[in-house]
Amino acid sequence: GRGTYSSAIGRRARPSSRAEGVTRGMIVRGQACRGLRAAGSACRRALSTPSFAPAGSLAWPKKPRVLILGSGWGGNKVARNLDGNKFDVRLVSPSNHFLFTSFLPATAVGTLEFRAVQEPVRTNPNLSQYYQAKATRLYPKEKKVVCTDIFKEKEFELEYDFLIIAAGCKTNTFRTPGVDEREGIEVFFLKHLYHARQIRSRMLECFERAAMPARVKPGEVPTAESAAKRQEEIDRLLSFVVVGGGPTNCEFATELKDFLTKDVARWYPDLVDRVKVTIVEAGPKILGMFSEHLIEYYLAGLQRKEVDVRVNTLLAKVEIRTDVDTTCGGDFTVAHLKNPDGSMEVLPFGMMVWSAGLAPVKFLTENNNFEKGMMGRIKVDDYLRVPDTGGCVYAIGDCAVTPEPLPPIASSAEQQGQYLADCFNTYYYKPEFQSSSDEDLPLPGPVPAPVGLPFPRFMYPNSAKFSYINVGGMVSMGFGDGIVDMSRADVPGFEFGDRVYKPSMRGYFAMAAWRGGYLLKQLSYRNMMLIPMYWFKSIIFGRDISNGY
């Protein structure tokens, strides 16, 4: 660039007039700028040569492309930890954000706002390209994935060198009659951000409709019968049913009770005593993965909060009662429950939250290119590779099943994502992993344990195979209470005689550990600041009870 600029100056002749001098000066400056741009392009081309090319060999013509399907716990983890200097990282997902699902129950009742529990996909500095689309078909031999964009439903193809399937799963209704038909009306799932928006909107609608006067015809005088129907309708609208006894359901039920006692009591004082919250669990107990003494403590806390817990109770169907004339409009919805003794019970409700089971997504059910295990999940080996794909296709999270099945929780998917990122950054960029033959690629070597703070990686041995590390479990119980169970965690304990004791907490300290632990896992400083602010706001000023988002 400098030589071009100097030579241009050397050729410059003395201008014959002031206007001609200005024109020639503009031409010279333009030539100089073009020379500088050319030099900059040459520098960029030189710098774009992959830094992972082995010494003494030719550089790779392009970086290996890693295509990731899904932006959940597993897909997000591997995408953010892959080295962008070694790989061309591309991601396909219908959701343009990563959702911190542990805080989802709090957003449904207004304790936290939606913007504080999500992280946009495009903020990932290692990402080369993002496509807001759904993967529909896979061709492993051609190394192609067919996708459909979510806006115009147009298909396009993406090629890959490595494919990581982290498509997750969807909610399983077990074909319960009436659930799918009323989903989004009175029945709601709790898995995505728009589910939390729907729940908040429906919950506030139930209170506003319950606060309405009875609907009567012009000139008609209300009777005792119509007044009784009105009271029955209010009780139905203010009955909230939570199906499933897992951590998400229990946290939502307790967040809902906090909302009722602290906010509804202020804005709807005549309705708060009529609200009923019911947890329906088909199994013998709630929070089945936790220790018995912590389950008993949590159950006692739910009883103190006046949450009706029904265990060994099956939701048989959801029905719309057509023989009941509602006094404020809408359908009269009821749940048919099968009690432990076999008897049937009818429970009217205004809103039902269903979070009780997992089912494979459409991409898995419509593709037969891989062997499937329980619940239609993709079988993978100890290295998370899909068999018969040459070592180029991997599956992690809820859509995959390992030789030793893992619990379908966020920690499992997150650790699998970290393990794959370490394997790729350490081994899979090397030339021996860029084979174009039909033979399987070599196996990776040892990588550090796939855990993070507060569990230092040096505490655990390196391993070439994926090794799941149990980091314990935490469940909040609204403000000021919760449980932390480390009894099954792979952490050092305290030896007393022949027994090893591992820490567990309950009460305020457990809640502080739950909030502090999840706050440290946020991906941005923005959310680390916003979340405590919303916690403080809900304590001092109450939760948001508007329908605006």
GIHU-V950738 format. One line per field, one symbol per residue. ss: DSSP state (H for helix, E for strand, - for the rest). phi: phi as a letter, one per 40 degrees, with the letter a starting at -180 (. if undefined). psi: psi as a letter, one per 20 degrees, with the letter a starting at -180 (. if undefined). A space follows every 50 residues. Layout:
ss=???
phi=???
psi=???
//
This chain:
ss=-HHHHHHHHH-------HHHHHHHHHHHHHHHHHHHHHHHHHHHHHH--- -------------EEEEEE---HHHHHHHHH-----EEEEEE----EEE- HHHHHHHH-----HHHHEEEHHH---EEEEE-EEEEEEE----EEEEEE- ----EEEEE--EEEE----EE-----E-----E---EEE---HHHHHHHH HHHHHHHHHH-------------HHHHHHHHHHHHHH-EEEEE---HHHH HHHHHHHHHHHHHHHHH----HHH-EEEEE-----------HHHHHHHHH HHHH--EEEE---EEEEEEEE----------EEEEEEE-----EEEEE-- EEEE---EE--HHHH------E-HHH-EEE----EE------EEE-HHHE E--------HHHHHHHHHHHHHHHHHHH--HHH-------------E--- ------HHH---E---------EEEE-----EEEE--------EEE--EE E--EEE-HHHHHHHHHHHHH----HHHHHHHHHHHHHHHH---------
phi=.cccccccccccccccaccccccccccccccccccccccccccccccccd cccccgbccccacdcbbbbhbcccccccccbccccbbccbbbacccacbc ccccdcccbgcbccccbbbdccccccccabbcabcbbbbcccfbbcbbcc cbfccabbcacbbbcbcgabcbcffcdgcccbcgbbbbcbbbcccccccc cccccccccccccccbcdgccdbcccccccccccccccbbbbchbcdccc cccccccccccbbccccbccbccbcbbbbbbcccacfccbcccccccccc cccccgccbbcfbbccabbbcccbcccbggcccbbcbbcdcgcbbbbcac abbbaaibbcccccccbbcacbbcfgcccbccbgccdgbggbbbbbgccb bcdbdbccbcccccccccccccccccbcccdccbcbccccccccccbccc bbdcbccccbccacccbcbcbgabacbgcgaibbbbcbccbcbbcbgcbb bbcabagccccccccccccccccbcdccccccccdcccccbgccbcccb
psi=gggggghhhhipqpqirhghggghhhgghghgghhhhghhghghhghipp ijpqpjrqqphqqppoppoqkbggggghhiiqoiihqnpqpppipkqppn hhjghhhhjjgqqhiijqoqhiioiipgqponrpphqpnhhilqppqpqi gjkpqqqpqqhppoolibrrpoikkppighhjpifipqrmhrhhghgggg ggghggghhhiqrqoqqpippprhghhghghhhghghjoppooqkrgggh hgghhghghghhghhghmhiihiipppppophairrlhirqghhghghhh hhhhjlpoporkppogrpqooijpoqikrrqnpqpoporhjiqqqpoqqh ppopmlqqqqrhhghjpkiqpqbqkjqppraijkqpqkjjjipqprbiiq prhopqqmrhhghghhgggggggghhgiiqhijkqjriqqqqqraqqrpl raqknphiiqqqqhqpopoojaqqpqlapjraqpojhjqmqqappncjqp pqqqqrbghghhhgggghhiiqiqhghhhgghghggghggirqpkqiq.
//
